[in-house]
Amino acid sequence: MFYVYIIKSLKEDGRFYMGFTTDLKRRIAEHNAGKSIHTNKYIPWVIKNYFVFDDKAKAESFEIYLKSGAGREFIKKHF
């Protein structure tokens, strides 16, 4: 399975990060351990939402969409 996730920083209000993984628990632990250069300044992180796909290409496309301007507006409106 392929996961696209949205995590929220507890350190900085309004700070979100979107990502893609095949192991959600491990990836969130990595974010909270400071192993990601893009998220290590805003630890700790909590899962806001995640989406499960059985098709890798669809998951990657959805992640790209969420990181776009339209996707960020979608997140603000719905999450």
Secondary structure per residue as TSV (DSSP state, phi and psi in degrees):
chain	resnum	aa	ss	phi	psi
A	1	M	-	360.0	154.1
A	2	F	E	-122.6	133.4
A	3	Y	E	-116.0	134.4
A	4	V	E	-111.5	126.8
A	5	Y	E	-127.5	155.2
A	6	I	E	-121.6	122.9
A	7	I	E	-116.1	153.0
A	8	K	E	-121.8	134.8
A	9	S	E	-76.9	135.5
A	10	L	S	-87.0	-13.8
A	11	K	S	-81.7	-41.7
A	12	E	S	-124.8	111.9
A	13	D	T	-58.3	135.5
A	14	G	T	85.0	2.3
A	15	R	-	-93.6	118.2
A	16	F	E	-122.1	158.1
A	17	Y	E	-141.1	139.8
A	18	M	E	-115.6	140.5
A	19	G	E	-150.6	178.9
A	20	F	E	-135.3	138.1
A	21	T	E	-160.2	167.2
A	22	T	S	-105.7	-7.2
A	23	D	-	-137.0	92.2
A	24	L	H	-63.6	-45.9
A	25	K	H	-59.6	-45.7
A	26	R	H	-63.6	-42.2
A	27	R	H	-67.5	-40.6
A	28	I	H	-65.3	-40.2
A	29	A	H	-60.8	-40.0
A	30	E	H	-63.6	-42.8
A	31	H	H	-59.6	-44.5
A	32	N	H	-75.4	-14.9
A	33	A	T	-91.2	-1.0
A	34	G	T	81.0	19.3
A	35	K	-	-83.5	-5.0
A	36	S	-	-109.8	123.4
A	37	I	T	-62.8	-27.3
A	38	H	T	-79.8	-18.7
A	39	T	T	-123.8	-6.1
A	40	N	G	-67.4	-19.3
A	41	K	G	-79.7	-12.7
A	42	Y	G	-119.6	23.0
A	43	I	-	-63.6	142.5
A	44	P	-	-90.6	159.0
A	45	W	E	-116.8	147.6
A	46	V	E	-128.0	151.4
A	47	I	E	-72.8	125.3
A	48	K	E	-89.2	-44.6
A	49	N	E	-164.8	158.4
A	50	Y	E	-148.4	157.1
A	51	F	E	-129.0	138.5
A	52	V	E	-110.4	132.4
A	53	F	E	-127.2	149.1
A	54	D	S	-101.2	-0.7
A	55	D	-	-119.4	117.9
A	56	K	H	-60.3	-43.7
A	57	A	H	-62.0	-40.2
A	58	K	H	-66.4	-40.3
A	59	A	H	-63.6	-45.3
A	60	E	H	-64.0	-39.7
A	61	S	H	-63.7	-40.2
A	62	F	H	-67.1	-38.9
A	63	E	H	-61.3	-44.7
A	64	I	H	-61.0	-41.6
A	65	Y	H	-61.0	-46.7
A	66	L	H	-61.6	-29.9
A	67	K	T	-84.0	-6.1
A	68	S	S	-82.2	170.0
A	69	G	H	-58.6	-45.1
A	70	A	H	-64.7	-38.8
A	71	G	H	-66.1	-40.6
A	72	R	H	-64.1	-37.8
A	73	E	H	-65.7	-39.6
A	74	F	H	-57.8	-45.6
A	75	I	H	-63.2	-45.9
A	76	K	H	-60.2	-39.9
A	77	K	H	-73.5	-38.6
A	78	H	H	-104.7	-16.5
A	79	F	-	-128.2	360.0
